[in-house]
């Protein structure tokens, strides 16, 4: 017996959620650590990347809300490193969720910096695809920290070592409910 999980084909980010993402990017662009300044184009591009990442997070927020999942959204200020994008909380567990947003059709991998995985591990990664033209987000799939460590695929695209999960390695969004989310549903 399980409640049917709601997964939209696409999440269109508009209204207040769009504004939240935009405001975050506007406020944060001046602060983003220069260690992360590897995106071509400096500040404007940095702002764009942060905005795109936030749009991806807002789709996951909608998904969690529609499925009545208890969560805490990250509200750390933009000048500190966040510990999670969402924290799933019940009486006995706290799971850190990291949303990974991609923007190009040719993106077939989800990356997590090895150093970040060691120092600030997350429990669950949700991979999403943003279609910039329409502010539409598709939920691609998810994996656990354990999945990533077990696969142990490390690649270096000339910047830093990253754990890599190819799309074929991702779990289906439909399994997220039975394996994880059912434990965090609001009573």
N, C-alpha and C positions, 0 to 999 in steps of 0.2 A: 504494500500500500504506500504509494507516494504521491505527493502533490505534483501535478504537472508543472514543470518548470517553463517559465515564459522566456523564450529567446526570440527577439525580433530579428528579422532578416537584416535590417539596418537600423541604426540609431541616428536620428538627425538631431544635432545639437543646436538648439535655438533658445531664445529668450534668456531667462535668468542663468541657465547653465552656461550658455555662450558668453554672457557677461562676466560670470565668475572666471572663466578661462582667460578672457581678454584682460581683465583687471590684474589677474595674477601675472600674466606675461608683461604687462606694462610696468607693474611695480618691480618685477624681479630682474628686468634686463640689466639694470645697472649693477646688480649684486652678484649675478651668477659668477661662480668662481672661475678665475681665468685658467685654472687647470682644465676646465672643460671647454676651453676656447678652441677646440679642434675643428669646429664647423667653419667652413669657408664663409667669409662675409662678415665676420665680427658681430657687432651688437644687434643690428637689425635682424640679421639671420638668427642670432641667438634668441631674440624675442620670438621670432616666428617658430623656431623649434620648440620653445617652451610652451607657446600657445598650442601648437599641434599636439604636444604631449598631454596638455591639460584637456584638450577636446577628447582625446582617447580615454582619459580618466573619467570624464563626465558620462561617456557611454556606459562604462562599467558601473558608475553610480546609478544610472537609470536602471540597468539590469538588476543590481542588488535591491533597489527600492521596489521594483515591480515584483520581485520574488520574495519580498518581505524578509530580507536577510538583515540581521543586526550587524551594523558596522560603525566604525568611527572613521571619518574622513581626515586625511592629513591636513593640518592647518599650521604646520611649522612655517615660519616666515621664510621668504624666498632666499634669505641669506644664510640659512642653515641647511645642512643636508637632511633630507627627510629620511625617516626610518621605515616608512611604508607609504603607499598611496591610500590604502584602506586597511583597517585593522578589523578582522572578524573577531567578535567577542561573544563568548557564552560563559557560563558559570565556571567552567574548568579549563577553557582553552582561549588562546589568543593567537591568531594567525596573521602574519604580515603579508599583504598582497601588494605586488608591484605590477603596474600596468606598463606594457611595452608597446609604444605606438610606432607604426611604420607608415610611410606615405607613398611608396612607389610600388608599381606592379611587380617589378623585378626583385623586390625584397622578399626573400624566401627563408630568411633566418631571423631568429630572435637572439639578441646578444646581451650578455651581462658581463661587466668587467670582472675579471678574476679577483682583483684586489678588493673590489666592492663586495663580492660574494663572501670573501674571507672576513672583512671587517664589519660589514653591515648586511648579514644574510637576511633574505626574505624567505617566506615559506612557500608562497605560491606566486607564479608569474602568469599574467594573462596577456596574450598577444592580440593586438587589435590593428586594424588597417583603417586609416583615415583617408577619405576621398576629399581632398581640399576644396574642390570646386563647389561642393554641396554641403560641406561640414557634416558629412555622413560617415558613420563609423560602423565597421563590421567586426564582430568578435571572431577571431581566427581560431583560437584554441588556448590551451593552458598547460602548464607543467609544474611539478613541485621542485623544490630545491634538491631533494633526493634524486629525482629524475635527472636533473642537470649534472649533479656530481657523478652519478652512475654512468651516464653517457660519456662524460669527461672529454668532450670534443672541444679542444682549445685551438683557437685560430688567432692570428695576429695580422690585421690588415694595415700594418705599418704604423699603428698607433700604440695600442696596449693589448695584452693578452685578454681575449674574451672567451667565455664559455659560449658555445654556439648550439642552439637547438634549431634544427631544420624543421620546416613545416610538417614533414612526415613524422617527426618525433613528438609533435604536440598531441595532447589528449583532446578529445572532443569536448566542446562546451557542455554537451548533454550529460557527460559523466561527472561534471563538476557538482551537480546537485546531489547525486547519490553518494559520491565519495567524500564530499566536503560540506557543501552548503546546508544540507538537511540538518546538520548539527547547530546551525546558527539561525534557524528560522525563528521569527518572532512568534511567541505563543499566541 
